[in-house]
Amino acid sequence: AAGVIQSPRHLIKEKRETATLKCYPIPRHDTVYWYQQGPGQDPQFLISFYEKMQSDKGSIPDRFSAQQFSDYHSELNMSSLELGDSALYFCASSRRTSGSREDEQFFGPGTRLTVL
Amino acid sequence: AQKVTQAQTEISVVEKEDVTLDCVYETRDTTYYLFWYKQPPSGELVFLIRRNSFDEQNEISGRYSWNFQKSTSSFNFTITASQVVDSAVYFCALSEQSGNNRKLIWGLGTSLAVNP
């Protein structure tokens, strides 16, 4: 079965550079979530989109922005990178239906961002 | 205030021992979902189980079992006859309504080391 795809899997950037992370949800999933997991930390919710509209915002820095495109893939844009942005970034997708599977978020493998 | 508490930061056991990972949650939602995820050293998040707040039936899946006690707001996870491959960080998560979506609130994780 198709899973959530994230690219790239690994990314190395220098301070003050920009980075773009991409997420391709499972086909027919309409909701995308972004999480940031620092070393030894639990995942922190950043932002989510439903049907290409932002639906919720968490602890996402102003230097970051995200959007969901017409094909439902999502991109997380990160500017003025700081050392503290080094983390594993997960994308998850789900499908909002009236059935019981609404809340099951399927996670991608993550993008490991290292800022030097 | 932490809404999902995993009091055990690290657990170390010897192979074939049984081990229980504790999870206590706090929510005002009458309908909510609880999850367990496994994160092996490779970093991906592996979905283990989802439990609806209306379903207090315990569940067993192979060597894994879950004990959901609504009265004590706990959702504990037991691994029977642990194996080295069970070594990972295990996260308990609570799904709560936020905007038009439900987002996952995570515990800080329990790092399980199973030694041969």
Interface residues (C-beta under 8 A of the other chain):
Chain A: T31 Y33 Y35 Q41 D42 P43 Q44 F45 S48 Y50 S55 D56 G58 L88 F90 R96 S100 E102 D103 E104 Q105 F106 F107 P109 G110 R112
Chain B: Y33 Y37 G43 E44 L45 F47 R50 N52 F91 S95 S98 G99 N100 N101 R102 K103 L104 I105 W106 G107 L108 G109
